[in-house]
Amino acid sequence: MPANAAENPSVRYDVVVVGGGNAAFSAAHAARERGASVLVLEKGEEKEAGGNSYYTAGAFRLAHGGLDDLRSLLQDPDDPRLDRTRLPAYTADDFAADMDRVTGGNNDPRMTRVLVDDSADTIRWLTSKGLRWELLYQRQTYLDEGEWVFFGGLALGSEGGGKGLVAQHTDAARASGTEIRYGAEVVDLRRDGSAVTGVVVRDSDGTVEHIGAGAVVLAAGGFESSERMRRLHLGEGWERAIVRGTPLNTGEVLELAIGHGAAAHGDWSSCHSVQWDAGAPARGGDRELTNQLTRQSYPVGIVVNREGARFVDEGADFRNFTYAKYGREVLRQPGGVAFQLFDATTRPLLRTLEYDSTPITGEQADTLDELAERLGIDPDGLSRTVAEFNGSISGGDFNPAVKDGRAARVVPPKSHWASALEQPPFYGYAVACGITFTFGGLRIDPATAAVLDGDGVPVPGLHAAGEIVGGLFSGNYPGGSGLIAGSVFGRRAGAVAAG
Ligand SMILES: Cc1cc2nc3c(=O)[nH]c(=O)nc-3n(C[C@H](O)[C@H](O)[C@H](O)COP(=O)(O)OP(=O)(O)OC[C@H]3O[C@@H](n4cnc5c(N)ncnc54)[C@H](O)[C@@H]3O)c2cc1C
């Protein structure tokens, strides 16, 4: 503990929440509705606050009964597109099966059950707090015979994406009487025996203060923004990944909790990482463009490295189930860079928010040779790859709204949505590995979100939620699960912490 932090707390709250993202606010709302006095301590100044939650697309995965079920949640239930929308039900068991499948069964089963079973009710609860929802037409549909078809089990998003989400959470917190302190970095926990009784916080002017708490909820994110911790836990080369979100999730709260006896849990050696504009700022996201720097329409194209070689099955599954593991595949390529290629046939299918966004690191050309030259790809390698790819396509009709079985039978294969790259002009977008968040974290009791020690015993007065918690994800992740996980366990943490 810093030497100048007073022994006695200067002030005391029933619940102190560390962090100011989606998990933190979910905990704060739950504690406040039980009458607790609540203080949120956020390291960033107000203009840089909101954590990774601010940078998100605001996509929340939940179990639901289909379009009619979700319609009641929407800010605009009369959107004319709704009558031409196919949005199948997605059950809690579907959600659990997706978690098991994409993590290779390395997900904590008890945490997963709580996550999927609480997901729908948590969204309704957030709605009651003032959060607003829309359907993710731009990201999660393809048009099929005049109908909007949702794919990948993900449909609901916060109005205004991550920026809207953080603004709505902040408004809700303030309206309910939660206090928020910005520029407040938690540097230690205070304990009485094994029980956590407060935190030590350093303000932006350097003042160090001891704040007492009936209970503390840790929601300070993962360690993806620390080069040191990335290299230590994810391995050599990860220091070169581009940070997609906040530069402030540097893992110190995670380390200090472990230093106070909290147990680690989950997969510390893998993370969520995606194909991200190669020209994006390296040490933290762009607060204006936020998630627009992502490049996620690769399932309708091909991805090659500098040598012109393909290295992943772009059509292995719907984007939602592959995108979070393909960043690391890009990191492994020469120079840590790759190129997504499309032609005049597939270009209109790309997500406009991402590929019509400016600036963008990409080129357009009338021949593949010219495109290769402009992007720095070996033209002979590319020409061989494309000839082999184009010549190997067979199967059903191309339809990006379903798993169409139209495959390129090459190595690696492209299992769905194979379309010959042959109609000029050709388009190429340079991507690097963008790290989103880390999967390793603290061990919690899924029922109470209490932080557990090495013997599996709750540390009195200590709870955690969001990406600071480990156990749910490993190697890969079903899109839209991070925000809902933060809300489900944040709500439980806040409720139990309030006593
Ligand atoms: C570009 C991008 C897009 C994404 N899109 C989606 C999506 O659409 N859907 C989805 O489910 N997930 C998405 N994610 C993942 C999602 O951001 C996370 O799952 C979620 O936001 C984590 O919430 P959190 O509250 O745990 O952490 P955060 O929102 O990161 O909040 C952690 C907070 O803790 C603060 N903090 C850190 N250290 C300290 C300290 N010492 N003292 C005080 N405060 C501290 C940080 O400043 C930060 O504000 C995306 C992530 C990124 C980067």
The ligand as a Gaussian input file, in Angstrom:
#p B3LYP/6-31G(d) Opt

LIG

0 1
 C      -13.507000      -2.543000     -30.391000
 C      -14.248000      -3.484000     -29.490000
 C      -15.506000      -3.953000     -29.856000
 C      -16.186000      -4.842000     -29.026000
 N      -17.474000      -5.193000     -29.340000
 C      -18.178000      -5.964000     -28.492000
 C      -19.568000      -6.205000     -28.711000
 O      -20.194000      -5.649000     -29.626000
 N      -20.206000      -7.046000     -27.855000
 C      -19.579000      -7.621000     -26.778000
 O      -20.206000      -8.381000     -26.049000
 N      -18.286000      -7.343000     -26.499000
 C      -17.585000      -6.528000     -27.321000
 N      -16.290000      -6.214000     -27.020000
 C      -15.734000      -6.758000     -25.762000
 C      -16.248000      -5.856000     -24.624000
 O      -15.653000      -4.604000     -24.751000
 C      -15.953000      -6.377000     -23.256000
 O      -16.406000      -7.687000     -23.117000
 C      -16.651000      -5.527000     -22.175000
 O      -16.731000      -4.186000     -22.543000
 C      -15.895000      -5.639000     -20.896000
 O      -16.521000      -4.831000     -19.945000
 P      -15.815000      -4.578000     -18.550000
 O      -16.735000      -3.692000     -17.794000
 O      -15.367000      -5.858000     -17.965000
 O      -14.465000      -3.806000     -18.925000
 P      -14.230000      -2.339000     -19.520000
 O      -15.424000      -1.835000     -20.230000
 O      -12.970000      -2.400000     -20.272000
 O      -14.063000      -1.450000     -18.222000
 C      -12.938000      -1.596000     -17.389000
 C      -12.661000      -0.249000     -16.771000
 O      -11.765000      -0.391000     -15.676000
 C      -10.959000       0.779000     -15.633000
 N       -9.767000       0.490000     -14.839000
 C       -8.680000      -0.254000     -15.198000
 N       -7.778000      -0.241000     -14.215000
 C       -8.288000       0.517000     -13.207000
 C       -7.818000       0.935000     -11.932000
 N       -6.611000       0.581000     -11.481000
 N       -8.622000       1.708000     -11.167000
 C       -9.842000       2.117000     -11.602000
 N      -10.323000       1.776000     -12.816000
 C       -9.560000       0.977000     -13.601000
 C      -10.667000       1.086000     -17.082000
 O      -10.282000       2.421000     -17.266000
 C      -12.005000       0.739000     -17.732000
 O      -12.814000       1.880000     -17.867000
 C      -15.585000      -5.312000     -27.830000
 C      -14.339000      -4.807000     -27.447000
 C      -13.677000      -3.902000     -28.260000
 C      -12.346000      -3.379000     -27.798000

